[in-house]
Amino acid sequence: MSTDDNVALRGSLWAMLLTALVGFMVAGAALGSIALFRSYDGVFARLMATDTRLAQQLYNDSVSRALEDALLQQENAETNAALAIESMTRAANFFSLYWAITNETAARIAEEAPLFSGIANETIARIAADTYLAAEISNLTSRVVSAEMYQAFSEATFALIISNITNLQRILANEIAARIAGDALLTEQGAIADAAIAYLTTTLENDIHERMVQDVLINEWIAALQAMGTGIESINGQTGHINNNVDIISTNALTTITAPSPGQLLFTNNAVLTVQGAVPNGADNLGLQPGAGMSIFPSGPHGVVVASLYSPIPPNSIVLSGYRGFNMDFDGQISSAWQMMTCNFFPTYNGGNCGWSAPDTGTYIVDVSATVTVCVSTPNGVFPTAVHINMALAKSTVDYAMAHASLTTEEEGGILEAADGSFVGDALIISGYCMDMGLSATTVAEGPGSPGCWQNCGYGVWAFFNGYIQGISVEPISMIYRVTKVA
């Protein structure tokens, strides 16, 4: 509101106030004019003068207001005209902007549609990628868990290996001693065999020489008989013809003829006086004296056999094959129990079907080889990235081995000796994967073996298995014993 409007408003308020006052005064004058007329003439005169002045002021104010109203109406008309023009201009500008905005909106919608489609596709692709990454993170998390489990397992295994060093050194020392003993035994047998071959070669040469001498003597006999013309008249001093019989008489002092049994004649030739420096005994006989570990005995009326005292007793070796037809499950702990191959899976030998047992008190080299099939049996879950399968041997009766199925270093009275082990590897992270594993060991067995005794007397060599695995089964196991007797 402008300053003129404020002035006009104040004037109107004053006029209204004065009008009310005048009305009040007129009413009061009407009521009290009779009583006060005479005493208030002067007052009335002043009031009338005041009224006249106020009326003039009211008129002046009315005229001023009429002029101001006319001016305001003119300004209002001009404003309305300007507003009409401004309204038309603004309407034109509005529609221009409206259509421009509409066109821009349509253009942007057309341009943003591919962007929205691309954003939607990108969102779908990123959601798929996030889903894949979430699965990968889960797998990686599982692998981290597996790695942590394997680290714990490795630390425990390392501790177990450290604790078994003394036992392994003892086993190694025993194995070295056994192999040295076996090598010495084989060397001794080789030397004995070489000596026997050399002796047989010499004997053969002597035999060839003796036969050559005998051939010369026979030729001499034939020549002498042919020179006699009338036949043989005497053999060994026997002369004359008795019942038309012919006596065969040696005329050579180096040859004697004896009859060891009816119907047989033995021609003994004494031409051989020495064999490699050996002189005849008092009876002009050459004796064959065998060396240490050798023996000599006749073979028929004209044969000699030279043999070693260490000749293997047939059968010298045996091969036993067995097959376990059901799975062997382990609990996945470092202290996993040792399980035997069990009986009833080998052919019967020495009265039992648990494998090989010693039929006597001899010394044997026993080679044990086993092939196991390891499979991932858990279809879901965490698969270990590292597992171990171990094999140990017991040299005792079956009953004692079953009752003391632990390593000698684990507890007092353990009978098992660690023989071989193998690390499966990372391949078992694949569900349904199977692999074969070979284990083998060789030991020397010597003790109180006895025929037909294997369960609670005598002794045998038995295989046991354990494994540090989880979610994995050891499926059918095949085993072969190759046993050779050496003494």
KOLKESE-321552 format. One record per residue (C-alpha): x, y, z. Coordinates in steps of 0.2 Angstrom, whole numbers, plus 5000, padded with zeros to 4 digits. Layout:
BEGIN
<rec x="X" y="Y" z="Z"/>
...
This chain:
BEGIN
<rec x="5000" y="5000" z="5000"/>
<rec x="5007" y="5017" z="4995"/>
<rec x="5009" y="5033" z="5007"/>
<rec x="4993" y="5041" z="4999"/>
<rec x="4983" y="5026" z="5003"/>
<rec x="4988" y="5027" z="5021"/>
<rec x="4984" y="5046" z="5022"/>
<rec x="4967" y="5043" z="5014"/>
<rec x="4963" y="5029" z="5026"/>
<rec x="4968" y="5040" z="5041"/>
<rec x="4956" y="5053" z="5035"/>
<rec x="4942" y="5042" z="5033"/>
<rec x="4944" y="5035" z="5050"/>
<rec x="4944" y="5053" z="5057"/>
<rec x="4929" y="5058" z="5047"/>
<rec x="4919" y="5043" z="5054"/>
<rec x="4925" y="5047" z="5071"/>
<rec x="4920" y="5065" z="5069"/>
<rec x="4903" y="5060" z="5062"/>
<rec x="4900" y="5049" z="5077"/>
<rec x="4905" y="5062" z="5088"/>
<rec x="4894" y="5075" z="5080"/>
<rec x="4879" y="5063" z="5080"/>
<rec x="4882" y="5060" z="5098"/>
<rec x="4883" y="5079" z="5101"/>
<rec x="4867" y="5082" z="5091"/>
<rec x="4858" y="5069" z="5101"/>
<rec x="4864" y="5076" z="5117"/>
<rec x="4860" y="5093" z="5112"/>
<rec x="4842" y="5088" z="5107"/>
<rec x="4840" y="5080" z="5123"/>
<rec x="4847" y="5094" z="5134"/>
<rec x="4844" y="5109" z="5123"/>
<rec x="4830" y="5115" z="5132"/>
<rec x="4839" y="5115" z="5149"/>
<rec x="4856" y="5120" z="5143"/>
<rec x="4851" y="5131" z="5128"/>
<rec x="4852" y="5147" z="5138"/>
<rec x="4868" y="5142" z="5149"/>
<rec x="4878" y="5136" z="5134"/>
<rec x="4875" y="5148" z="5120"/>
<rec x="4893" y="5152" z="5120"/>
<rec x="4898" y="5134" z="5119"/>
<rec x="4885" y="5131" z="5105"/>
<rec x="4892" y="5145" z="5096"/>
<rec x="4910" y="5138" z="5097"/>
<rec x="4903" y="5121" z="5093"/>
<rec x="4894" y="5127" z="5078"/>
<rec x="4910" y="5136" z="5072"/>
<rec x="4920" y="5120" z="5076"/>
<rec x="4906" y="5110" z="5066"/>
<rec x="4907" y="5122" z="5052"/>
<rec x="4926" y="5121" z="5051"/>
<rec x="4925" y="5102" z="5053"/>
<rec x="4912" y="5101" z="5039"/>
<rec x="4924" y="5111" z="5028"/>
<rec x="4938" y="5100" z="5032"/>
<rec x="4927" y="5085" z="5029"/>
<rec x="4922" y="5092" z="5012"/>
<rec x="4940" y="5096" z="5008"/>
<rec x="4945" y="5079" z="5013"/>
<rec x="4930" y="5072" z="5002"/>
<rec x="4936" y="5082" z="4987"/>
<rec x="4954" y="5076" z="4990"/>
<rec x="4948" y="5058" z="4992"/>
<rec x="4937" y="5059" z="4976"/>
<rec x="4952" y="5066" z="4966"/>
<rec x="4963" y="5053" z="4974"/>
<rec x="4950" y="5039" z="4969"/>
<rec x="4949" y="5046" z="4952"/>
<rec x="4968" y="5045" z="4951"/>
<rec x="4968" y="5028" z="4958"/>
<rec x="4955" y="5022" z="4946"/>
<rec x="4965" y="5029" z="4931"/>
<rec x="4981" y="5020" z="4938"/>
<rec x="4971" y="5005" z="4940"/>
<rec x="4964" y="5006" z="4922"/>
<rec x="4982" y="5008" z="4916"/>
<rec x="4988" y="4994" z="4927"/>
<rec x="4974" y="4983" z="4921"/>
<rec x="4978" y="4987" z="4903"/>
<rec x="4997" y="4984" z="4906"/>
<rec x="4992" y="4968" z="4915"/>
<rec x="4981" y="4962" z="4900"/>
<rec x="4996" y="4965" z="4889"/>
<rec x="5008" y="4957" z="4901"/>
<rec x="4996" y="4943" z="4903"/>
<rec x="4995" y="4940" z="4884"/>
<rec x="5014" y="4941" z="4883"/>
<rec x="5016" y="4930" z="4898"/>
<rec x="5003" y="4918" z="4891"/>
<rec x="5012" y="4918" z="4874"/>
<rec x="5029" y="4916" z="4883"/>
<rec x="5021" y="4902" z="4893"/>
<rec x="5015" y="4892" z="4879"/>
<rec x="5031" y="4895" z="4870"/>
<rec x="5040" y="4888" z="4885"/>
<rec x="5027" y="4875" z="4887"/>
<rec x="5029" y="4868" z="4870"/>
<rec x="5048" y="4870" z="4871"/>
<rec x="5048" y="4860" z="4887"/>
<rec x="5036" y="4847" z="4880"/>
<rec x="5047" y="4845" z="4864"/>
<rec x="5063" y="4845" z="4875"/>
<rec x="5054" y="4832" z="4887"/>
<rec x="5049" y="4821" z="4872"/>
<rec x="5067" y="4823" z="4865"/>
<rec x="5075" y="4818" z="4881"/>
<rec x="5063" y="4804" z="4884"/>
<rec x="5068" y="4797" z="4867"/>
<rec x="5086" y="4800" z="4871"/>
<rec x="5084" y="4793" z="4889"/>
<rec x="5075" y="4777" z="4883"/>
<rec x="5091" y="4769" z="4877"/>
<rec x="5100" y="4775" z="4892"/>
<rec x="5086" y="4768" z="4903"/>
<rec x="5087" y="4751" z="4894"/>
<rec x="5106" y="4751" z="4895"/>
<rec x="5105" y="4755" z="4913"/>
<rec x="5093" y="4741" z="4916"/>
<rec x="5104" y="4729" z="4906"/>
<rec x="5119" y="4735" z="4916"/>
<rec x="5109" y="4733" z="4932"/>
<rec x="5105" y="4715" z="4927"/>
<rec x="5122" y="4711" z="4922"/>
<rec x="5129" y="4719" z="4938"/>
<rec x="5117" y="4709" z="4948"/>
<rec x="5122" y="4693" z="4939"/>
<rec x="5140" y="4698" z="4942"/>
<rec x="5137" y="4701" z="4960"/>
<rec x="5128" y="4684" z="4962"/>
<rec x="5143" y="4676" z="4954"/>
<rec x="5155" y="4686" z="4965"/>
<rec x="5145" y="4681" z="4980"/>
<rec x="5146" y="4663" z="4975"/>
<rec x="5165" y="4665" z="4972"/>
<rec x="5167" y="4674" z="4989"/>
<rec x="5158" y="4659" z="4997"/>
<rec x="5169" y="4647" z="4988"/>
<rec x="5185" y="4657" z="4993"/>
<rec x="5178" y="4658" z="5010"/>
<rec x="5176" y="4639" z="5010"/>
<rec x="5194" y="4637" z="5003"/>
<rec x="5201" y="4649" z="5017"/>
<rec x="5192" y="4638" z="5030"/>
<rec x="5199" y="4623" z="5022"/>
<rec x="5216" y="4631" z="5021"/>
<rec x="5215" y="4635" z="5040"/>
<rec x="5210" y="4617" z="5043"/>
<rec x="5224" y="4611" z="5033"/>
<rec x="5236" y="4623" z="5042"/>
<rec x="5230" y="4616" z="5059"/>
<rec x="5232" y="4598" z="5051"/>
<rec x="5249" y="4602" z="5045"/>
<rec x="5254" y="4609" z="5062"/>
<rec x="5248" y="4594" z="5070"/>
<rec x="5256" y="4582" z="5057"/>
<rec x="5272" y="4592" z="5059"/>
<rec x="5271" y="4589" z="5078"/>
<rec x="5268" y="4571" z="5075"/>
<rec x="5282" y="4569" z="5063"/>
<rec x="5294" y="4578" z="5075"/>
<rec x="5288" y="4566" z="5089"/>
<rec x="5291" y="4551" z="5077"/>
<rec x="5309" y="4555" z="5072"/>
<rec x="5316" y="4544" z="5085"/>
<rec x="5305" y="4530" z="5080"/>
<rec x="5309" y="4533" z="5061"/>
<rec x="5327" y="4533" z="5065"/>
<rec x="5326" y="4517" z="5074"/>
<rec x="5316" y="4509" z="5060"/>
<rec x="5328" y="4516" z="5047"/>
<rec x="5343" y="4508" z="5058"/>
<rec x="5333" y="4492" z="5059"/>
<rec x="5330" y="4492" z="5040"/>
<rec x="5348" y="4496" z="5036"/>
<rec x="5354" y="4482" z="5047"/>
<rec x="5341" y="4470" z="5040"/>
<rec x="5347" y="4475" z="5022"/>
<rec x="5365" y="4474" z="5027"/>
<rec x="5362" y="4456" z="5034"/>
<rec x="5352" y="4452" z="5018"/>
<rec x="5365" y="4458" z="5007"/>
<rec x="5379" y="4449" z="5017"/>
<rec x="5368" y="4433" z="5015"/>
<rec x="5366" y="4435" z="4997"/>
<rec x="5384" y="4439" z="4995"/>
<rec x="5388" y="4423" z="5004"/>
<rec x="5376" y="4413" z="4994"/>
<rec x="5384" y="4420" z="4978"/>
<rec x="5401" y="4416" z="4984"/>
<rec x="5395" y="4398" z="4988"/>
<rec x="5387" y="4397" z="4971"/>
<rec x="5402" y="4403" z="4963"/>
<rec x="5413" y="4390" z="4972"/>
<rec x="5401" y="4376" z="4968"/>
<rec x="5401" y="4381" z="4950"/>
<rec x="5420" y="4381" z="4950"/>
<rec x="5421" y="4364" z="4959"/>
<rec x="5409" y="4357" z="4947"/>
<rec x="5419" y="4364" z="4933"/>
<rec x="5435" y="4356" z="4940"/>
<rec x="5425" y="4339" z="4943"/>
<rec x="5419" y="4340" z="4925"/>
<rec x="5437" y="4342" z="4918"/>
<rec x="5443" y="4328" z="4929"/>
<rec x="5428" y="4317" z="4923"/>
<rec x="5433" y="4321" z="4905"/>
<rec x="5451" y="4316" z="4909"/>
<rec x="5446" y="4300" z="4917"/>
<rec x="5434" y="4295" z="4903"/>
<rec x="5448" y="4299" z="4890"/>
<rec x="5460" y="4288" z="4900"/>
<rec x="5447" y="4274" z="4901"/>
<rec x="5444" y="4276" z="4882"/>
<rec x="5463" y="4273" z="4880"/>
<rec x="5462" y="4258" z="4891"/>
<rec x="5447" y="4251" z="4882"/>
<rec x="5456" y="4253" z="4866"/>
<rec x="5471" y="4244" z="4873"/>
<rec x="5459" y="4229" z="4879"/>
<rec x="5451" y="4228" z="4862"/>
<rec x="5468" y="4228" z="4853"/>
<rec x="5474" y="4214" z="4866"/>
<rec x="5459" y="4204" z="4863"/>
<rec x="5461" y="4205" z="4844"/>
<rec x="5479" y="4200" z="4846"/>
<rec x="5475" y="4185" z="4856"/>
<rec x="5465" y="4177" z="4842"/>
<rec x="5458" y="4163" z="4853"/>
<rec x="5448" y="4174" z="4865"/>
<rec x="5451" y="4179" z="4883"/>
<rec x="5458" y="4165" z="4894"/>
<rec x="5460" y="4174" z="4911"/>
<rec x="5453" y="4189" z="4920"/>
<rec x="5461" y="4194" z="4936"/>
<rec x="5470" y="4178" z="4938"/>
<rec x="5455" y="4167" z="4934"/>
<rec x="5461" y="4154" z="4921"/>
<rec x="5453" y="4139" z="4912"/>
<rec x="5435" y="4137" z="4905"/>
<rec x="5422" y="4132" z="4917"/>
<rec x="5405" y="4127" z="4910"/>
<rec x="5410" y="4135" z="4894"/>
<rec x="5411" y="4152" z="4903"/>
<rec x="5424" y="4165" z="4899"/>
<rec x="5434" y="4173" z="4913"/>
<rec x="5439" y="4191" z="4911"/>
<rec x="5456" y="4194" z="4918"/>
<rec x="5465" y="4211" z="4918"/>
<rec x="5483" y="4211" z="4913"/>
<rec x="5486" y="4229" z="4917"/>
<rec x="5491" y="4233" z="4935"/>
<rec x="5482" y="4250" z="4934"/>
<rec x="5465" y="4241" z="4931"/>
<rec x="5455" y="4230" z="4943"/>
<rec x="5439" y="4221" z="4940"/>
<rec x="5427" y="4218" z="4954"/>
<rec x="5409" y="4212" z="4955"/>
<rec x="5400" y="4223" z="4967"/>
<rec x="5383" y="4214" z="4964"/>
<rec x="5378" y="4199" z="4954"/>
<rec x="5377" y="4202" z="4936"/>
<rec x="5388" y="4218" z="4937"/>
<rec x="5407" y="4221" z="4934"/>
<rec x="5416" y="4236" z="4941"/>
<rec x="5432" y="4241" z="4931"/>
<rec x="5442" y="4252" z="4943"/>
<rec x="5456" y="4262" z="4934"/>
<rec x="5470" y="4268" z="4946"/>
<rec x="5478" y="4279" z="4933"/>
<rec x="5472" y="4296" z="4941"/>
<rec x="5485" y="4299" z="4954"/>
<rec x="5481" y="4317" z="4959"/>
<rec x="5468" y="4331" z="4956"/>
<rec x="5475" y="4349" z="4958"/>
<rec x="5489" y="4343" z="4970"/>
<rec x="5478" y="4332" z="4980"/>
<rec x="5487" y="4315" z="4983"/>
<rec x="5478" y="4298" z="4986"/>
<rec x="5475" y="4291" z="5003"/>
<rec x="5483" y="4275" z="5009"/>
<rec x="5471" y="4265" z="4999"/>
<rec x="5476" y="4274" z="4983"/>
<rec x="5459" y="4283" z="4982"/>
<rec x="5456" y="4301" z="4979"/>
<rec x="5444" y="4309" z="4991"/>
<rec x="5433" y="4324" z="4988"/>
<rec x="5432" y="4335" z="5004"/>
<rec x="5419" y="4349" z="5003"/>
<rec x="5422" y="4366" z="5011"/>
<rec x="5412" y="4376" z="5024"/>
<rec x="5394" y="4377" z="5019"/>
<rec x="5395" y="4363" z="5006"/>
<rec x="5391" y="4345" z="5006"/>
<rec x="5395" y="4330" z="4994"/>
<rec x="5385" y="4314" z="4992"/>
<rec x="5385" y="4300" z="4979"/>
<rec x="5372" y="4300" z="4965"/>
<rec x="5370" y="4283" z="4958"/>
<rec x="5385" y="4270" z="4956"/>
<rec x="5396" y="4282" z="4946"/>
<rec x="5389" y="4300" z="4951"/>
<rec x="5394" y="4313" z="4964"/>
<rec x="5383" y="4328" z="4969"/>
<rec x="5391" y="4344" z="4977"/>
<rec x="5378" y="4356" z="4985"/>
<rec x="5377" y="4371" z="4997"/>
<rec x="5370" y="4368" z="5014"/>
<rec x="5360" y="4385" z="5012"/>
<rec x="5350" y="4378" z="4997"/>
<rec x="5332" y="4386" z="4999"/>
<rec x="5319" y="4373" z="5005"/>
<rec x="5306" y="4372" z="4991"/>
<rec x="5294" y="4382" z="4989"/>
<rec x="5307" y="4396" z="4991"/>
<rec x="5295" y="4410" z="4987"/>
<rec x="5276" y="4413" z="4987"/>
<rec x="5264" y="4427" z="4981"/>
<rec x="5248" y="4430" z="4990"/>
<rec x="5235" y="4442" z="4983"/>
<rec x="5220" y="4448" z="4993"/>
<rec x="5205" y="4461" z="4989"/>
<rec x="5194" y="4470" z="5002"/>
<rec x="5177" y="4472" z="4994"/>
<rec x="5170" y="4486" z="5005"/>
<rec x="5174" y="4504" z="5010"/>
<rec x="5186" y="4509" z="5024"/>
<rec x="5180" y="4525" z="5033"/>
<rec x="5191" y="4536" z="5044"/>
<rec x="5185" y="4549" z="5056"/>
<rec x="5196" y="4563" z="5050"/>
<rec x="5206" y="4565" z="5066"/>
<rec x="5225" y="4565" z="5068"/>
<rec x="5222" y="4551" z="5080"/>
<rec x="5212" y="4541" z="5068"/>
<rec x="5211" y="4523" z="5073"/>
<rec x="5222" y="4510" z="5063"/>
<rec x="5211" y="4497" z="5053"/>
<rec x="5217" y="4480" z="5048"/>
<rec x="5215" y="4473" z="5030"/>
<rec x="5204" y="4460" z="5039"/>
<rec x="5203" y="4441" z="5036"/>
<rec x="5193" y="4431" z="5023"/>
<rec x="5200" y="4441" z="5008"/>
<rec x="5216" y="4431" z="5005"/>
<rec x="5217" y="4413" z="4999"/>
<rec x="5220" y="4400" z="5013"/>
<rec x="5239" y="4399" z="5017"/>
<rec x="5247" y="4390" z="5032"/>
<rec x="5229" y="4387" z="5039"/>
<rec x="5223" y="4405" z="5038"/>
<rec x="5216" y="4418" z="5026"/>
<rec x="5222" y="4434" z="5034"/>
<rec x="5237" y="4435" z="5023"/>
<rec x="5255" y="4428" z="5026"/>
<rec x="5260" y="4419" z="5041"/>
<rec x="5277" y="4410" z="5044"/>
<rec x="5276" y="4391" z="5042"/>
<rec x="5292" y="4389" z="5051"/>
<rec x="5306" y="4397" z="5061"/>
<rec x="5316" y="4403" z="5045"/>
<rec x="5321" y="4420" z="5039"/>
<rec x="5310" y="4428" z="5026"/>
<rec x="5310" y="4444" z="5016"/>
<rec x="5292" y="4450" z="5015"/>
<rec x="5287" y="4463" z="5002"/>
<rec x="5269" y="4470" z="5005"/>
<rec x="5261" y="4481" z="4992"/>
<rec x="5244" y="4489" z="4992"/>
<rec x="5233" y="4499" z="4980"/>
<rec x="5219" y="4509" z="4987"/>
<rec x="5205" y="4519" z="4978"/>
<rec x="5201" y="4536" z="4987"/>
<rec x="5185" y="4544" z="4982"/>
<rec x="5176" y="4560" z="4988"/>
<rec x="5160" y="4553" z="4996"/>
<rec x="5152" y="4570" z="5002"/>
<rec x="5141" y="4578" z="4988"/>
<rec x="5141" y="4595" z="4996"/>
<rec x="5150" y="4604" z="5009"/>
<rec x="5169" y="4608" z="5012"/>
<rec x="5181" y="4596" z="5004"/>
<rec x="5198" y="4595" z="5011"/>
<rec x="5213" y="4601" z="5000"/>
<rec x="5225" y="4589" z="5008"/>
<rec x="5223" y="4572" z="5015"/>
<rec x="5235" y="4557" z="5020"/>
<rec x="5233" y="4539" z="5019"/>
<rec x="5246" y="4529" z="5029"/>
<rec x="5251" y="4510" z="5030"/>
<rec x="5259" y="4501" z="5045"/>
<rec x="5265" y="4483" z="5047"/>
<rec x="5263" y="4472" z="5062"/>
<rec x="5274" y="4456" z="5065"/>
<rec x="5264" y="4446" z="5078"/>
<rec x="5249" y="4435" z="5079"/>
<rec x="5233" y="4442" z="5072"/>
<rec x="5225" y="4442" z="5089"/>
<rec x="5239" y="4452" z="5097"/>
<rec x="5240" y="4464" z="5082"/>
<rec x="5221" y="4468" z="5083"/>
<rec x="5223" y="4471" z="5102"/>
<rec x="5238" y="4482" z="5100"/>
<rec x="5234" y="4492" z="5084"/>
<rec x="5244" y="4507" z="5087"/>
<rec x="5261" y="4514" z="5083"/>
<rec x="5275" y="4509" z="5095"/>
<rec x="5278" y="4528" z="5099"/>
<rec x="5260" y="4532" z="5103"/>
<rec x="5257" y="4521" z="5118"/>
<rec x="5265" y="4507" z="5128"/>
<rec x="5262" y="4490" z="5120"/>
<rec x="5259" y="4497" z="5102"/>
<rec x="5264" y="4484" z="5089"/>
<rec x="5263" y="4494" z="5073"/>
<rec x="5278" y="4500" z="5063"/>
<rec x="5275" y="4514" z="5051"/>
<rec x="5279" y="4508" z="5034"/>
<rec x="5273" y="4520" z="5020"/>
<rec x="5261" y="4535" z="5018"/>
<rec x="5255" y="4546" z="5004"/>
<rec x="5248" y="4563" z="5001"/>
<rec x="5233" y="4564" z="4991"/>
<rec x="5234" y="4582" z="4985"/>
<rec x="5222" y="4596" z="4979"/>
<rec x="5212" y="4585" z="4967"/>
<rec x="5200" y="4579" z="4980"/>
<rec x="5191" y="4597" z="4980"/>
<rec x="5181" y="4590" z="4965"/>
<rec x="5165" y="4581" z="4971"/>
<rec x="5164" y="4563" z="4965"/>
<rec x="5183" y="4562" z="4960"/>
<rec x="5192" y="4546" z="4963"/>
<rec x="5210" y="4542" z="4962"/>
<rec x="5222" y="4527" z="4965"/>
<rec x="5236" y="4527" z="4977"/>
<rec x="5250" y="4514" z="4979"/>
<rec x="5258" y="4510" z="4996"/>
<rec x="5273" y="4497" z="4998"/>
<rec x="5285" y="4491" z="5011"/>
<rec x="5298" y="4478" z="5014"/>
<rec x="5303" y="4469" z="5030"/>
<rec x="5313" y="4455" z="5036"/>
<rec x="5303" y="4442" z="5047"/>
<rec x="5311" y="4429" z="5058"/>
<rec x="5304" y="4421" z="5073"/>
<rec x="5294" y="4407" z="5080"/>
<rec x="5283" y="4403" z="5065"/>
<rec x="5274" y="4386" z="5065"/>
<rec x="5264" y="4376" z="5052"/>
<rec x="5245" y="4380" z="5053"/>
<rec x="5246" y="4393" z="5066"/>
<rec x="5242" y="4411" z="5063"/>
<rec x="5229" y="4418" z="5074"/>
<rec x="5236" y="4416" z="5092"/>
<rec x="5252" y="4407" z="5090"/>
<rec x="5267" y="4409" z="5078"/>
<rec x="5268" y="4425" z="5069"/>
<rec x="5264" y="4434" z="5053"/>
<rec x="5265" y="4451" z="5044"/>
<rec x="5249" y="4460" z="5044"/>
<rec x="5244" y="4477" z="5036"/>
<rec x="5235" y="4491" z="5044"/>
<rec x="5229" y="4508" z="5037"/>
<rec x="5223" y="4525" z="5044"/>
<rec x="5220" y="4542" z="5036"/>
<rec x="5218" y="4560" z="5041"/>
<rec x="5203" y="4563" z="5030"/>
<rec x="5185" y="4571" z="5031"/>
<rec x="5171" y="4568" z="5018"/>
<rec x="5181" y="4555" z="5009"/>
<rec x="5181" y="4536" z="5009"/>
<rec x="5194" y="4523" z="5005"/>
<rec x="5186" y="4511" z="4993"/>
<rec x="5192" y="4493" z="4989"/>
<rec x="5210" y="4489" z="4993"/>
<rec x="5220" y="4476" z="4984"/>
<rec x="5236" y="4469" z="4992"/>
<rec x="5250" y="4457" z="4987"/>
<rec x="5262" y="4448" z="4998"/>
<rec x="5279" y="4443" z="4989"/>
<rec x="5288" y="4432" z="5002"/>
<rec x="5305" y="4424" z="4999"/>
<rec x="5314" y="4412" z="5011"/>
<rec x="5332" y="4416" z="5013"/>
<rec x="5338" y="4405" z="5028"/>
